[in-house]
Amino acid sequence: MARRAGADLLHVPVPIGPAWGTLPLVVTVHDLLVLTEPRRFRRWHRLYSAATIPSLVRRARQVIAVSAHTRAVVLDRFRLAPARVHVVPNGVRDDFRPVSHDDPRLAAVRARLGLPVRYIASIGQVEPRKNVERLAAAARHVATRPGCRELVVVHAGPLGWGVSVDAVPAAAAASGGAFRLIGPLAADELALFVGGAEALAYPSLGEGFGLPVAEAMASGVAVLTSHAGALAETAGPDAEIVEPTSVESIEAGLERLWTDDARRTVLAAQGLARAVRWRWPAVAAATRRVYADALRDA
C-alpha cells in the first residue's frame, strides 16, 4: 500500500508490520518487555512479537526509541550500530493541560463519573505490569490514617489480562471506597479526569516511557511513579518516586501527596515545565530528522 501510494519511506510507529520489503523503513520501539519479560503478556502476544520484532528492528534503516532506557535495551538486544537508534520521546496531546477546578467541563465529567472533589487518578489497562493490585492495597491502608480518611484513588482503564482481571476488582471491593474502578474513558474525558486530580499514581513495574506520567505533568498535576524501566528517566526529579514492589513505599508516597499541599504544588510546577519537551511540535521535528537520516542512507 505504501509503494502504491508513492511513499518514499515507511514508518511503523509500533513494531508491528511487514518483515520484508523494499521501502526504507523506520520503526519506533516503545519497549521490549514482551521479549525480556514474556511471562507478563498473553501467549499470542509473546509468539507474535518474538516472530516480528527482531526482523523489523534489524531491517529498519533507522530505529526510534522513546527513551534512553529503551535505546539501551534495543542496542543490547539487537547489537545495532548506535548511530541507527535515536531517542525521540512520545508526544502528549494538547488537551492535556492545566484545567481550572471550576471548569464546567470538569464539573460535567465529575458528575457523570460520580467523582469526589478531591481524588488521585490512576490510568491504564489493568494488567500485571501496571501494578494496580499494590496501588489498591496501598490506598486502602492509607485511607485509615488521620488526615487521609477522605483519600480516594480512582482508576480509569479497561480490564486486560492475567491475575489482575480478578484481583483488582476484588481489591476495589475490599477497599471501603478508597480505590475505585470506572472503566475506560473517551479521550476528552480522560484529559479532564487527569487534569482535575490532586495527583496521578502510576507505580508501574516497567515501562519504555510512561506516557501517563508525561500527560499528568503536562496537565500541571503532581505525579507518583516508580523507578522501574524508563519511568525515573521520564519523571526525572519532578515526581514522587516509589519502590513499586513495596506496598509500604506506595503508601508513603500516596500519603505525602494527599496531605502535603506544598509538595504537590512544587511537583506540579516542575512537571509542567518538564512537559514542554513532549509537545508534538518538538517530537515531530525530531521524527523528521530521523526520516532524513533514513532517506539519506537509502
Secondary structure, 3 states (H helix, E strand, C coil): CCCCCCCCCEEECCCCCCCCCCCCEEEEECCCHHHHCHHHCCHHHHHHHHHHHHHHHHHCCEEEECCHHHHHHHHHHHCCCHHHEEECCCCECCCCCCCCCCCHHHHHHHHHHCCCCCCEEEECCECHHHCHHHHHHHHHHHCCCCCCCCCCEEEECCECCCCHHHHHHHHHHHCCCCEEEEECCCHHHHHHHHHCCCEEEECCCCCCCCHHHHHHHHCCCEEEEECCCCHHHHHCCCCEEECCCCHHHHHHHHHHHHHCHHHHHHHHHHHHHHHHHHEHHHHHHHHHHHHHHHHHCC
